[in-house]
Amino acid sequence: MSLKDKVVVIMGASSGIGAATAKLLASKGAKLTISARRLSRLEEIQQANVGAEILPIEADVTKADEVQNVIDKTVEKYGRVDVLFNNAGIMPVNNLDQVARDEWNNMLDINVKGVLNGIASALPIMKKQKSGHVITTSSVLGYEVLPGYAAYSGTKYAVRAIMEGLRQEEHANNIKTTVIAPGSVNTELFNSINNEEVRDGLKSAMKQPGAEMMAMQPEEIASAVAFVIDTPANMAVNEMVIRPTGQEV
Ligand SMILES: NC(=O)c1ccc[n+]([C@@H]2O[C@H](COP(=O)([O-])OP(=O)(O)OC[C@H]3O[C@@H](n4cnc5c(N)ncnc54)[C@H](OP(=O)(O)O)[C@@H]3O)[C@@H](O)[C@H]2O)c1
């Protein structure tokens, strides 16, 4: 089945990488369910893509019943789920000595348990179909650690481990797994940094001369997601690390 007829559920579709992926897949004729907490942003995407099949559903990935509802409504509308893109995430930055417990809890709930909630909801239908594809956004920080990013890195290492376990458990059911691991991408992610100094520093670095080689655009990651979805049934791209050319780490 080509990309055109695939049913794709995107969690974290209201901005950045998820929104860009929704727009690209819609333009290629995929049938989409797009989900996030900001319903108005999802509806804007729907309205901007006239003629595309897009179902916007509000959901918080930390709430298992809301994630289940996204999958149930998708099956109700399209009859199947070919791809689940677990893309919702936040990236607060603080050194561990700041003991930012709320940030740790939110990151674990969204970046890790949110992915598990997605897998838990989509797996039964994919197993029944004897086919499916789960894609999860990790990060270069799922391979490397930087000061200030220890907890975030921990969540992104964790999802790589979860996705490798999923691959081993479900390959015999023709379920593909892909970890997308971007370096710096120009999105709204910095808004989830509570530490003002770090947030402003990163935002102003994005405006310095040469910054275009230090960050990618969400549309560029979207094209990688479209590529991994549009592979033949016998081929699974399990991991894809995508750095801006000028990024050192
Ligand atoms: N930007 C980068 O440099 C970069 C690099 C590597 C990896 N990543 C990863 O890429 C993914 C997408 O981030 P982005 O860069 O595109 O940033 P973004 O523009 O801030 O997008 C984050 C998305 O996650 C959603 N989200 C956050 N918390 C959620 C929750 N509790 N329930 C449901 N949805 C939630 C947001 O929607 P709502 O707020 O509307 O719920 C939004 O759609 C994240 O997993 C991030 O860790 C980003």
The ligand as a Tripos MOL2 file, in Angstrom:
@<TRIPOS>MOLECULE
LIG
   48    52     1     0     0
SMALL
NO_CHARGES

@<TRIPOS>ATOM
      1 N1         12.7800   20.7420   18.1220 N.am      1 LIG1
      2 C1         13.8640   20.0230   18.3400 C.2       1 LIG1
      3 O1         14.9980   20.5510   18.3070 O.2       1 LIG1
      4 C2         13.7580   18.5600   18.6160 C.ar      1 LIG1
      5 C3         14.9200   17.7740   18.5580 C.ar      1 LIG1
      6 C4         14.8250   16.4180   18.8450 C.ar      1 LIG1
      7 C5         13.6230   15.8590   19.1740 C.ar      1 LIG1
      8 N2         12.5000   16.6370   19.2390 N.ar      1 LIG1
      9 C6         11.2360   15.9930   19.6200 C.3       1 LIG1
     10 O2         10.3140   16.2350   18.5900 O.3       1 LIG1
     11 C7          8.9940   16.0960   19.1070 C.3       1 LIG1
     12 C8          8.1170   17.2240   18.5810 C.3       1 LIG1
     13 O3          8.5860   18.4530   19.1080 O.3       1 LIG1
     14 P1          8.7070   19.7900   18.2560 P.3       1 LIG1
     15 O4         10.1370   20.1250   18.2030 O.co2     1 LIG1
     16 O5          7.9330   19.7060   17.0150 O.co2     1 LIG1
     17 O6          8.0750   20.8390   19.3030 O.3       1 LIG1
     18 P2          6.6340   21.5290   19.4220 P.3       1 LIG1
     19 O7          6.4020   22.4120   18.2610 O.co2     1 LIG1
     20 O8          6.6230   22.1240   20.7840 O.co2     1 LIG1
     21 O9          5.6220   20.2980   19.3420 O.3       1 LIG1
     22 C9          5.3580   19.4750   20.4390 C.3       1 LIG1
     23 C10         4.0380   18.7840   20.2100 C.3       1 LIG1
     24 O10         3.7820   17.9120   21.3370 O.3       1 LIG1
     25 C11         2.4660   18.1650   21.7920 C.3       1 LIG1
     26 N3          2.3270   17.8510   23.2130 N.ar      1 LIG1
     27 C12         3.0660   18.2890   24.2510 C.ar      1 LIG1
     28 N4          2.5780   17.8100   25.4030 N.ar      1 LIG1
     29 C13         1.4940   17.0420   25.0800 C.ar      1 LIG1
     30 C14         0.5570   16.2890   25.8270 C.ar      1 LIG1
     31 N5          0.6150   16.2120   27.1640 N.pl3     1 LIG1
     32 N6         -0.4180   15.6320   25.1600 N.ar      1 LIG1
     33 C15        -0.5050   15.6990   23.8120 C.ar      1 LIG1
     34 N7          0.3450   16.3990   23.0500 N.ar      1 LIG1
     35 C16         1.3330   17.0700   23.6870 C.ar      1 LIG1
     36 C17         2.2150   19.6390   21.4900 C.3       1 LIG1
     37 O11         0.8220   19.8830   21.3880 O.3       1 LIG1
     38 P3         -0.0970   20.5980   22.4910 P.3       1 LIG1
     39 O12         0.7520   21.5410   23.2590 O.co2     1 LIG1
     40 O13        -1.1510   21.2510   21.6560 O.co2     1 LIG1
     41 O14        -0.6500   19.4730   23.3130 O.co2     1 LIG1
     42 C18         2.8770   19.7520   20.1270 C.3       1 LIG1
     43 O15         1.9800   19.3470   19.1230 O.3       1 LIG1
     44 C19         9.1360   16.0420   20.6320 C.3       1 LIG1
     45 O16         9.0160   14.6970   21.0660 O.3       1 LIG1
     46 C20        10.5550   16.5390   20.8560 C.3       1 LIG1
     47 O17        11.1120   16.0350   22.0490 O.3       1 LIG1
     48 C21        12.5370   17.9580   18.9450 C.ar      1 LIG1
@<TRIPOS>BOND
     1     1     2 1
     2     2     3 2
     3     2     4 1
     4     4     5 ar
     5     4    48 ar
     6     5     6 ar
     7     6     7 ar
     8     7     8 ar
     9     8     9 1
    10     8    48 ar
    11     9    10 1
    12     9    46 1
    13    10    11 1
    14    11    12 1
    15    11    44 1
    16    12    13 1
    17    13    14 1
    18    14    15 2
    19    14    16 1
    20    14    17 1
    21    17    18 1
    22    18    19 2
    23    18    20 1
    24    18    21 1
    25    21    22 1
    26    22    23 1
    27    23    24 1
    28    23    42 1
    29    24    25 1
    30    25    26 1
    31    25    36 1
    32    26    27 ar
    33    26    35 ar
    34    27    28 ar
    35    28    29 ar
    36    29    30 ar
    37    29    35 ar
    38    30    31 1
    39    30    32 ar
    40    32    33 ar
    41    33    34 ar
    42    34    35 ar
    43    36    37 1
    44    36    42 1
    45    37    38 1
    46    38    39 2
    47    38    40 1
    48    38    41 1
    49    42    43 1
    50    44    45 1
    51    44    46 1
    52    46    47 1
@<TRIPOS>SUBSTRUCTURE
     1 LIG1         1 GROUP 0 **** ****
